[in-house]
Amino acid sequence: MSLDDPGNGHASGPDPGFGQAPGDRAPLAHRVPDLGAMELLLGVARLGSLGRAARELGISQPAASSRIRSMERQLGVALVDRSPRGSRLTEAGALVTDWARRVVEAAEAFDAGAQALRGRRDSRLRVAASMTIAEYLLPGWLIALHGQRPGTAVSLLAGNSAAVAQRLLSGEADLGFVEGLSVPDGLDGVVIGHDRLVVVAAKEHPWARRRRPVAARELAEASLILREKGSGTRQVLDAALGEYGGLAVPLLELASTTAVKAAAVSGAGPSVLSELAVREELASRRLVEVPVEGVRLSRDLRAVWPTGPKPTGPARDLLGLTRPAPGKG
């Protein structure tokens, strides 16, 4: 006796797609029972009881009966006969169960493959970061990430903001961090902090002893020790001093913050660097901050990734570690 029609043993309702040309059929998802219904049918076949199959799947018996009836309506055949002695499959139900077993086994293989892909994704994280963030912020974040994901191997590629964007776009990195005025083309991003650029000089330099601030035009016309073009620091300076004719030819143009600091400490000339990068030198008086007026030297720090879905896995976790908790800035 069918769950759907106890009087005649046959399920009611039309066979979806019956009599239609193949090109006119409804989508497969509308014609084929879902995995949950197939698992329930397999449970009935194995246990000989709809109630026991329902308990095994963690659903109520009425819900299980409803699911079987829905499956019978969808297929247009009776699948299960119930009696006081339990539930048994009809002849059609036995055939459908064999087909369902293959579908469920394929789904289990699909799930195992997806888990393997997630495992491979979670086993490594490739980070690209601009120099200031790589040297002064990322080490703390990566230590915290290791505490959360000790099995994830992290590689860090440091470069200027333009290089970080290129590595993300070429697939060489999973997550990037840049300093600058905007999100590079082809990337999405979120602001994770702010940074102030400061003009610094060795204490013997004339700028370190002057009584009045350096004007914006004077800064633009000075020969400075600077990072290379493409760096976040250089982008901010170019934008801030554009109305004053832009930057003069640099005294020195160097590819790392450490090199710029060393040249400034030696007394070669003034420089403009992240406040994060020169805290120690300012505290020890190896460098002196030079006041500036008429120009705003600040920038956003951003996490960036290729345009599209937000980061997942370890990249998502690292991104979470860079964001201050509510109420903490």
C-alpha positions in Angstrom: 0.0 0.0 0.0 1.4 3.4 -1.0 1.9 6.2 1.5 0.2 8.5 -1.0 -2.8 6.4 -2.1 -3.5 3.6 0.4 -6.5 2.5 -1.7 -4.8 1.3 -5.0 -1.1 1.2 -4.3 -0.2 3.7 -6.9 1.1 7.2 -6.4 -1.0 10.0 -7.7 0.1 13.0 -9.8 1.7 13.3 -13.2 5.2 12.4 -14.1 7.0 15.7 -14.5 8.2 16.0 -18.0 6.1 13.1 -19.3 5.1 13.6 -22.9 7.4 16.6 -23.4 10.1 16.8 -25.9 13.6 16.7 -24.3 14.2 20.4 -25.0 10.9 21.4 -23.3 11.5 19.6 -20.1 11.7 21.3 -16.8 15.2 21.7 -15.2 16.6 18.5 -13.8 16.3 19.9 -10.2 12.5 19.9 -10.7 12.4 16.4 -12.0 14.8 14.5 -9.7 14.3 14.1 -5.9 16.7 15.8 -3.6 19.5 14.0 -1.8 17.6 14.1 1.5 14.7 12.1 0.1 17.1 9.6 -1.5 18.9 9.1 1.8 15.6 8.5 3.5 14.6 5.9 0.9 17.9 4.1 1.3 17.3 4.1 5.1 13.9 2.5 4.6 15.4 -0.2 2.4 18.2 -0.9 4.9 16.2 -0.8 8.1 12.7 -2.0 6.9 11.1 0.8 8.8 10.2 4.4 7.9 10.2 5.4 11.6 13.7 4.0 12.2 15.0 5.6 9.0 13.5 8.9 10.1 15.2 8.7 13.6 18.5 7.8 11.9 18.3 11.1 9.8 17.1 13.1 12.8 13.7 14.0 11.4 10.2 13.2 12.7 8.1 10.3 11.3 5.4 12.7 9.9 8.1 14.7 8.1 9.6 11.4 6.7 6.2 10.3 5.5 5.6 13.6 3.8 9.0 13.4 2.1 8.3 10.0 0.7 4.8 11.1 -0.5 6.4 14.1 -2.2 9.0 11.8 -3.8 6.3 9.5 -5.1 4.3 12.4 -6.6 7.4 13.8 -8.2 8.3 10.4 -9.9 4.7 9.3 -10.5 5.1 5.8 -9.0 4.6 4.2 -5.5 7.8 3.5 -3.7 7.0 2.2 -0.2 4.2 -0.1 1.1 3.5 0.2 4.8 1.9 -2.4 7.0 1.8 -3.2 10.8 4.9 -5.2 10.3 6.9 -2.3 8.9 7.7 -0.7 5.5 8.9 -2.4 2.4 9.8 -1.2 -1.0 7.5 -1.7 -4.0 9.0 -3.2 -7.2 9.4 0.4 -8.5 10.8 1.5 -5.1 13.5 -1.2 -5.3 14.6 0.1 -8.8 14.6 3.7 -7.6 16.6 2.8 -4.5 19.3 1.3 -6.7 19.5 4.4 -8.7 19.4 6.6 -5.6 22.3 4.7 -4.1 24.5 5.6 -7.1 23.4 9.2 -6.8 24.2 9.3 -3.1 27.6 7.6 -3.6 28.4 10.2 -6.3 27.4 13.0 -3.9 29.6 11.5 -1.2 32.5 11.5 -3.7 31.7 15.1 -4.6 31.7 16.1 -1.0 35.0 14.3 -0.4 36.6 16.1 -3.3 35.2 19.5 -2.1 36.7 18.8 1.4 40.1 18.0 -0.2 40.0 21.3 -2.1 39.2 23.2 1.1 42.0 21.3 2.8 44.5 22.3 0.1 43.3 25.9 0.2 43.6 26.0 4.0 47.0 24.5 4.0 48.7 27.6 2.6 48.2 31.4 2.5 50.2 33.6 0.1 50.3 37.2 1.3 51.6 40.2 -0.6 52.2 43.4 1.3 53.7 46.8 0.8 56.8 47.5 2.8 55.5 49.4 5.7 52.7 46.9 6.5 55.0 44.0 5.8 57.7 45.2 8.2 55.7 46.8 11.0 52.2 45.3 11.1 52.0 41.9 9.5 54.4 40.1 11.9 52.0 40.5 14.7 49.0 39.5 12.6 50.7 36.4 11.3 51.7 35.3 14.8 48.0 35.6 15.8 47.0 33.7 12.7 49.4 30.9 13.5 47.7 30.5 16.9 44.4 30.0 15.1 45.7 27.9 12.2 48.9 26.2 13.2 48.7 24.0 10.1 48.6 26.8 7.6 51.9 27.6 5.9 52.2 31.3 5.1 54.4 32.9 2.6 55.0 36.7 2.4 56.0 38.7 -0.6 57.0 42.3 0.2 57.1 45.0 -2.4 55.5 48.4 -3.3 51.8 48.8 -3.6 51.9 48.5 -7.4 53.8 45.2 -7.1 51.2 43.9 -4.6 48.4 44.7 -7.0 50.2 42.9 -9.8 50.8 39.8 -7.7 47.1 39.6 -6.8 45.9 40.0 -10.4 48.3 37.4 -11.7 47.2 34.8 -9.1 50.6 34.8 -7.2 48.9 36.0 -3.9 45.7 35.3 -2.1 45.5 38.5 0.0 47.3 41.8 -0.3 47.9 44.9 1.9 48.6 48.3 0.4 49.1 51.9 1.4 47.7 54.7 -0.7 44.9 56.9 -1.8 42.6 54.3 -3.4 42.0 50.7 -4.2 44.1 49.6 -7.3 42.2 48.8 -10.5 40.9 45.2 -10.7 40.8 44.8 -6.9 38.3 45.1 -4.1 39.4 46.2 -0.6 38.6 47.4 2.8 40.3 50.0 4.9 42.0 48.4 7.9 43.7 51.4 9.4 45.3 54.8 8.8 48.9 56.0 8.7 50.5 59.4 8.9 53.6 60.3 6.8 56.2 62.5 8.6 59.1 64.5 7.3 62.2 63.5 9.1 65.9 64.5 9.1 69.0 63.8 11.1 69.4 66.0 14.1 72.4 67.7 12.4 70.4 68.7 9.4 69.2 72.4 9.2 65.6 71.4 9.0 65.9 69.7 12.4 66.8 73.0 14.0 64.5 75.4 12.2 61.9 77.3 14.2 59.1 77.5 11.7 57.4 74.6 9.8 58.4 73.7 6.3 55.8 75.0 3.8 54.2 72.7 1.2 55.9 74.4 -1.7 59.3 74.3 0.0 58.8 70.5 0.6 57.9 70.0 -3.1 61.1 71.9 -4.2 63.4 70.1 -1.8 65.7 67.2 -2.8 64.4 64.4 -0.7 65.4 60.8 0.0 62.4 58.9 -1.2 60.9 55.5 -1.9 60.6 54.5 -5.6 57.6 55.3 -7.8 54.8 52.9 -7.3 55.2 52.9 -3.6 52.2 54.0 -1.4 54.4 56.7 0.1 55.3 58.2 -3.3 51.7 58.1 -4.4 50.5 60.1 -1.4 53.3 62.7 -1.8 52.7 63.1 -5.6 49.0 63.7 -4.9 49.6 66.1 -2.0 52.2 68.2 -3.7 50.7 68.1 -7.2 49.4 71.7 -6.9 52.9 72.9 -6.1 54.4 71.5 -9.3 55.0 68.0 -7.9 58.1 66.6 -6.3 61.5 67.8 -7.3 64.0 65.2 -8.5 64.9 63.1 -5.5 68.3 63.2 -3.9 68.1 59.5 -3.6 65.4 57.0 -4.7 65.6 53.7 -2.8 63.5 50.6 -2.9 63.0 49.9 0.8 62.0 51.8 3.9 65.0 50.5 5.7 67.4 51.9 3.1 65.6 55.3 3.2 65.8 55.5 6.9 69.5 54.6 6.9 70.3 57.3 4.4 68.3 59.9 6.4 70.0 58.9 9.7 73.4 59.3 8.0 72.5 63.0 7.4 72.3 62.7 3.6 69.1 64.6 3.5 65.5 64.8 4.7 62.9 62.2 3.9 59.2 61.4 4.2 58.3 58.1 5.8 55.5 56.4 7.6 55.2 57.3 11.3 55.1 53.5 11.9 58.5 53.1 10.4 60.3 55.8 12.3 58.9 55.5 15.8 62.2 53.9 17.2 64.4 56.5 15.4 62.3 59.4 16.7 62.3 58.0 20.2 66.1 57.6 20.2 66.6 61.1 18.5 68.5 59.5 15.6 65.9 61.3 13.5 63.8 64.4 14.2 60.3 65.1 13.0 60.1 68.3 10.9 56.8 70.1 11.2 55.1 70.8 7.9 52.2 73.2 7.1 49.8 73.5 4.1 49.7 69.9 3.2 48.0 66.8 4.5 50.3 63.7 4.6 48.1 60.8 5.5 46.9 57.6 3.9 44.6 54.6 4.3 45.9 51.1 4.9 43.9 48.6 3.0 43.5 44.9 2.6 42.9 44.0 -1.1 41.9 41.0 -3.1 40.9 40.4 -6.8 37.5 41.8 -7.6 34.8 39.3 -6.8 34.0 37.1 -3.8 35.4 38.1 -0.4 38.4 36.1 0.9 37.7 32.7 2.4 39.6 30.3 4.6 42.9 31.5 6.1 42.8 34.7 4.1 39.4 35.6 5.7 40.8 34.8 9.1 43.9 37.0 8.6 41.6 39.8 7.4 39.6 39.5 10.6 42.8 39.9 12.7 43.6 43.2 11.0 40.3 44.8 12.0 40.0 46.4 15.4 37.2 45.1 17.7 34.2 47.5 18.1 35.0 50.2 20.5 38.8 49.8 20.1 39.3 52.2 17.1 
